[in-house]
Amino acid sequence: MKKKVILTCVPKSYELDYLKIIKWSWIDIAIVKVESEYDFNDEKYTQLCSYKPAIIDVNYARKYQEPGTDALVLGWGHKEKWRKPEDVSNYNQDTLNYAPIMLQNKEKCTEAYKDIERMNILIDNYMICADGKGNINAKGEQILKGKPEADGCATNPENLKGILDDSCEKPFQNKDPSIVLLNARKNNSDDNISQLDTRRNDDGATGICQNDHGGPLVTWVGTHEVLIGVASVFRVDSNSQCTGPYLFTSTECNGAFIGCILNQTVARRTGVCDQSPIERGFDIIEKSISWKGHPEGPAQNELLKMRPQVPITHFG
């Protein structure tokens, strides 16, 4: 079900320098175009893949990446261990893994990465900070439900003295079953959830690790998953364990870059976006990829539709 990539779009300020984290994590996001559209209704997905994919919306709203938001990380990379150069073991996963994670205040990540110059600027402008166990499963349902024990939310209960009477002695009894279902969020692909495996290590840590880079960070809005970020940065301790807090490149914080590419018009003037780099405030490196002459053959967009050849008849 693989398709050939024929176009890549990367922010010009991004620089792939493996030895400098501030370089390869700076606006660590890209958009690629494949040779033809995916058909997510193709039944071959159920035969050849571990799950059936679907279209997901991209988030541009700040409210869905606020601290305290429950999210999920997904990936096929290592569950917990960073592989040392001399280690030839394969720690990648055969099936898609996920882990519930909680979005945090950016201050937590800037403090954790303060030893890296300019990381505070990068985190504040372009990233989502996440760490700790989230409270939703792969269907978007709450893992642990809070008990209805609160009796008001006043910071100073003394203010309520003399106001309440004895009319509230009995606890509230819910007789409307529809209330219970308000947080029972499901999507249309519940049959695929069994293919996912919980992504946690023995001490209960949850997050991303080696080869999870570029994997999605999603949250649930009603009954649908929404993409809010892509996996970018994590730390490694003295035991080669991947640890948090974890950094994800935010779709909302990079909305101008993503939006102008995904919302491009068919009749465009030049480049990916109609506006000039000065007008839109950033520049893009747009690179076309040709598959002509490749052992696997040309991309679908390069195949020429040749009309049938008519033999020439010679007279005389």
C-alpha positions in Angstrom: 0.0 0.0 0.0 3.1 2.2 -0.1 3.1 5.2 -2.4 6.1 7.2 -3.9 6.8 10.7 -2.5 7.0 13.2 -5.3 7.2 16.5 -3.4 8.6 17.6 -0.1 7.9 20.9 1.7 10.2 21.9 4.6 10.5 25.3 6.5 13.7 26.9 5.3 14.9 27.5 8.8 15.0 23.7 9.5 18.5 22.2 9.3 19.2 18.5 9.6 22.3 18.4 11.8 22.4 15.2 13.9 24.9 16.6 16.3 23.0 19.7 17.1 19.6 19.3 18.7 18.7 22.9 18.2 19.2 22.5 14.5 17.3 19.3 13.8 14.4 20.2 16.1 13.9 23.8 14.9 10.4 23.8 13.3 10.7 20.0 13.0 7.9 19.4 10.6 7.4 18.7 6.9 4.7 18.0 4.5 5.0 15.5 1.6 2.9 14.8 -1.5 2.5 11.3 -2.9 2.0 10.2 -6.4 -1.7 9.6 -6.2 -4.6 9.9 -3.7 -5.0 7.2 -1.0 -8.2 5.1 -1.2 -9.0 4.5 2.5 -12.0 2.3 1.5 -9.7 -0.2 -0.2 -10.3 -3.6 1.5 -6.6 -4.5 0.9 -5.8 -2.6 4.1 -7.7 -5.2 6.2 -5.7 -8.0 4.5 -2.2 -6.4 4.3 -2.0 -4.0 7.3 -2.5 -4.2 11.0 -5.1 -1.4 10.9 -7.3 0.4 8.4 -6.3 4.1 8.1 -8.6 7.1 7.9 -8.4 10.8 7.3 -7.6 13.0 10.3 -8.2 16.7 10.8 -5.3 19.0 11.6 -5.7 21.3 14.6 -5.1 25.0 14.3 -6.9 26.0 17.6 -4.9 26.8 20.8 -7.6 25.3 23.1 -6.8 21.7 22.0 -3.2 21.9 23.1 -3.7 23.6 26.4 -2.0 22.1 29.6 -4.1 19.4 31.2 -5.4 18.1 27.8 -5.4 14.3 27.4 -3.7 13.1 24.3 -2.3 9.9 22.7 1.1 9.3 21.1 1.5 6.6 18.5 4.5 5.0 16.9 6.4 1.9 15.8 9.7 2.9 17.4 11.4 1.6 20.6 9.2 1.3 23.6 11.7 2.5 26.1 15.4 2.1 25.2 17.7 4.2 23.2 20.0 2.0 21.1 23.7 2.6 21.6 25.9 2.7 18.4 27.5 -0.7 19.1 24.1 -2.3 19.8 22.7 -4.1 16.7 19.5 -5.2 18.2 16.2 -4.2 16.6 13.9 -2.6 19.2 11.3 -1.4 16.7 7.7 -2.7 17.0 5.8 -5.0 14.6 2.5 -3.3 15.4 1.4 0.2 16.0 1.8 1.2 19.7 0.1 4.0 21.6 0.3 5.6 25.0 -1.9 8.1 26.9 0.0 11.2 27.8 -0.9 14.6 29.4 0.0 18.0 28.0 2.0 20.2 30.4 2.9 23.8 30.8 5.8 24.8 28.6 7.7 25.9 31.6 8.2 22.3 32.6 10.0 21.6 29.3 12.0 24.8 29.2 13.3 23.9 32.7 14.1 20.3 31.6 16.0 21.4 28.5 17.6 24.5 29.9 21.1 23.0 29.4 20.6 23.3 25.6 21.1 26.9 24.2 18.0 28.5 22.7 15.7 25.5 23.4 13.5 27.8 25.5 12.8 29.9 22.4 12.1 26.9 20.3 9.7 25.4 22.9 7.8 28.6 23.5 7.3 29.3 19.8 6.8 26.0 18.1 6.3 23.1 20.5 3.9 21.2 22.8 5.2 20.0 26.1 3.9 16.6 27.3 4.7 14.2 30.2 3.0 11.8 32.6 0.1 9.4 32.0 -2.9 10.6 30.2 -6.5 9.4 31.0 -7.9 8.3 27.7 -7.6 5.1 25.8 -7.4 4.5 22.0 -11.1 5.0 21.7 -11.0 8.3 23.4 -12.8 7.0 26.5 -11.7 7.9 30.0 -9.5 5.2 31.6 -10.2 6.2 35.2 -13.5 8.0 35.9 -13.7 10.4 38.8 -16.3 9.8 41.5 -19.1 12.4 41.9 -18.0 13.3 45.5 -17.6 17.1 45.2 -19.9 19.3 47.3 -19.2 22.7 45.8 -16.0 24.1 44.5 -15.5 27.0 46.8 -11.9 27.8 47.8 -13.2 28.8 51.2 -16.2 26.6 52.3 -16.6 28.7 55.5 -18.4 31.2 53.2 -21.3 28.7 52.7 -22.2 28.5 56.4 -25.7 29.6 57.2 -26.7 29.4 53.5 -27.4 25.7 53.0 -30.3 23.8 54.7 -31.1 20.2 55.2 -32.5 19.7 51.7 -29.3 18.2 50.3 -28.7 15.4 52.8 -29.2 12.6 50.3 -26.6 12.1 47.5 -27.6 12.8 44.0 -29.0 9.7 42.2 -28.7 9.8 38.4 -31.7 8.2 36.8 -31.0 9.4 33.3 -28.7 6.9 31.5 -27.9 9.5 28.8 -25.7 11.4 31.3 -23.4 8.4 31.7 -22.8 8.3 27.9 -21.6 11.9 27.6 -18.0 10.9 27.9 -18.3 7.5 26.1 -16.5 8.7 23.0 -16.1 6.3 20.1 -14.9 6.6 16.6 -16.0 4.7 13.5 -13.1 2.3 13.5 -13.4 0.5 16.9 -12.7 -2.8 15.1 -9.1 -1.6 14.6 -8.4 -0.7 18.2 -7.4 -4.3 19.0 -4.4 -3.9 16.8 -2.8 -1.3 19.0 -0.6 -2.2 21.9 -0.1 -0.1 25.1 3.1 1.8 24.9 4.5 1.8 28.5 7.6 0.5 30.1 7.9 -1.3 33.4 8.0 1.8 35.6 4.8 3.2 34.1 6.5 5.9 32.0 4.8 6.8 28.8 6.0 8.8 25.8 8.2 8.6 22.7 11.5 6.9 22.1 14.0 6.2 19.3 12.4 6.0 15.8 9.2 7.5 17.0 10.2 10.9 15.4 7.5 12.3 13.2 4.8 10.1 14.8 1.4 11.7 15.6 0.2 13.3 18.8 -3.6 13.3 18.8 -6.4 14.3 21.0 -10.2 13.7 20.9 -12.7 16.4 20.0 -16.1 14.9 20.5 -16.1 11.6 18.5 -13.1 12.4 16.3 -9.4 12.3 16.7 -7.5 15.5 15.7 -3.8 15.8 15.0 -2.2 18.4 17.3 1.5 17.6 16.9 4.3 15.4 15.7 7.0 13.7 17.8 10.3 15.5 18.0 12.4 15.5 21.1 13.0 13.4 24.2 15.8 12.9 26.7 17.9 9.8 27.4 19.2 8.9 30.9 22.4 7.2 32.0 20.8 3.8 31.5 19.8 4.6 27.9 16.2 4.9 28.9 14.0 7.4 26.9 12.6 9.9 29.4 10.4 13.0 29.4 9.3 15.6 29.3 8.6 15.1 25.7 8.5 17.7 22.9 6.1 17.7 20.0 6.1 20.1 17.1 2.7 21.8 17.3 0.4 22.0 14.3 -1.3 25.1 15.7 2.0 26.9 16.2 3.0 26.1 12.7 -0.5 26.7 11.2 0.7 29.3 8.6 3.2 26.8 7.1 0.8 23.9 7.1 -2.2 25.8 6.1 -0.8 27.5 3.0 0.4 24.1 1.7 -2.8 22.1 2.4 -5.1 24.9 1.3 -3.3 25.7 -1.9 -5.4 26.5 -4.9 -5.2 24.5 -8.1 -4.4 27.6 -10.2 -1.5 28.9 -8.2 1.0 31.5 -9.3 4.4 30.1 -8.2 5.7 27.7 -5.5 3.5 26.0 -2.9 1.8 29.1 -1.6 0.4 32.0 -3.6 2.1 34.6 -1.3 5.7 35.5 -1.4 8.0 34.6 1.5 7.9 38.3 2.6 4.1 38.4 2.6 3.6 35.1 4.5 6.5 35.7 6.9 8.5 32.5 6.2 10.1 30.6 3.4 9.7 27.1 2.2 12.1 24.7 0.5 10.0 22.9 -2.1 11.7 19.9 -3.7 10.3 17.8 -6.5 11.3 14.1 -6.7 11.5 12.2 -10.0 11.3 8.4 -10.1 12.1 8.1 -13.8 14.8 5.5 -14.2 14.3 4.1 -10.7 14.4 0.3 -10.4 10.8 0.4 -9.0 9.7 2.3 -12.0 8.3 5.9 -12.4 5.7 7.4 -10.1 2.1 7.4 -11.3 2.1 11.1 -12.1 5.1 10.4 -14.5 3.4 7.7 -16.5 2.6 8.8 -20.0 -0.8 7.9 -21.3 0.1 6.9 -24.8 -2.5 6.6 -27.5 -2.5 3.3 -29.5 0.0 3.3 -32.3 -1.5 2.9 -35.8 0.7 1.1 -38.3 1.6 3.1 -41.3 0.5 1.7 -44.7 2.8 2.3 -47.6 1.3 2.7 -51.0 3.0 2.2 -54.4 
